[in-house]
Amino acid sequence: MRRLNRRLALPIFGVLWITVLLFFWVTKKKFELPPGPEVQTPKNLDTDWEDPWDQFDERRYLNAKKWRIGDDPYKLYAFNQRESERISSNRAVPDTRHLRCTLLVYCADLPPTSIIITFHNEARSTLLRTIRSVLNRTPMNLIQEIILVDDFSNDPDDCSQLIKLPKVKCIRNTERQGLVRSRIRGASVAQGTTLTFLDSHCEVNRDWLQPLLHRVKEDYTRVVCPVIDIISLDNFNYIESAAELRGGFDWSLHFQWEQLSPEQKARRLDPTEPIRTPIIAGGLFVMDKSWFEYLGKYDTDMDIWGGENFEISFRVWMCGGSLEIVPCSRVGHVFRKKHPYVFPDGNANTYIKNTKRTAEVWMDEYKQYYYAARPFALERPFGNVESRLELRKNLHCQSFKWYLENVYPELRVPNDSSIQKGTIRQRQKCLESQRQRNTEIYNLRLSPCVKIKGEDAKSQPICPPCLTSLS
């Protein structure tokens, strides 16, 4: 009997031991987190250079232009360079899409796109992070190429060293051309059937490209944009933006984000539905390449930056296309409070020239309201627009009245009583208002009276609310 017990003890003990091991293994698996689509904590910096497909020395690339202790971290790029360099180029960002976006299925045969990124003296950390985010969060079969257009930066290596990254190509301007002509140059060498324009200080989010390409594949005349999340210029936190926004503007051609009206919100039964927008911000969008070329690309006589988004937006709508913001596509962007680079003719003069060209070609009789809002523009040179007027004629485009009635009826057309003309003078000075930077607050001041062709102007710029406050 004892021998039998000894014989049974060994297998029983073995079964118990295996049972205990299985118990601990199952318990461990039960409480492990399932692998998510993207880890939400930044990776250790020391592992970020171990990508098997990465052939260039990232440490050396970044350290060559690294912020130095004692320097103003905002001086060179108008954002916190020190904080940008502290953050990994491979960092994770929160998925800010609506949950329903994760359930959508897109065409399996989406066309690969040429991604065009133009820059002038961009921080290496933000430029690299832009490219890394594209490579990390985009199916490689959808990237035809990543074309970097270096708009005559001080250091050619900012661009040339990045060609060791997958899909990346670099072309460099031999003199400063500005955003418009640089984008045209990038588009001219693009091999993809669609063009994707990105700024050089952004980070694309999860599955950002598929919904954009899907909309263009359905209708090649669509120009589509992502929802633009905010990357803080101070600490580079990635901040979710409201989805129910669209682009708008006032008669001075000042771009502004605006909420959808209650009626528009009520009609949107599905939060994943694209939003028609009267105008795009201009930095981030996807467009069919043939459609881009057919519509006349960009106005090549616009300089540096500013106003080109109005011109292309009016042209797309009035000449047979449409503009959309796609909620299931998210891209973060660093919004700066000022430009870190020099405008040869000055920031304000360049913006007035570019928007004046837009008004003269596309706004018909409604351009009078642009000049009422920007009387200084009347005397500013803007070049020859005959070729753009001829383009509009050949494309058989609609009138600006049609645009206001069908695309942007919310923009109120001023009546005669809304436009106050005249001057409030004290000897050789006139009262005028000036808006504080990045606010809707106006200051009143006495300034030299405006002259046009040597004669006193009929009006001096002053905001209607300022007149009300004087009464």
Helices and strands as residue ranges (DSSP letters): H 2-31, G 45-47, H 58-63, H 81-86, G 99-103, E 113-119, H 124-136, G 140-142, E 143-150, H 157-160, G 161-164, E 168-172, H 178-189, E 194-198, E 202-204, H 209-218, E 222-231, E 238-239, E 245-249, E 255-259, H 262-267, E 275-276, E 285-288, H 289-294, H 308-318, E 322-334, H 347-362, G 364-366, H 367-373, G 375-379, H 386-394, H 400-406, G 416-418, E 425-426, E 429-435, E 442-448, E 451-452, E 455-456, H 464-470
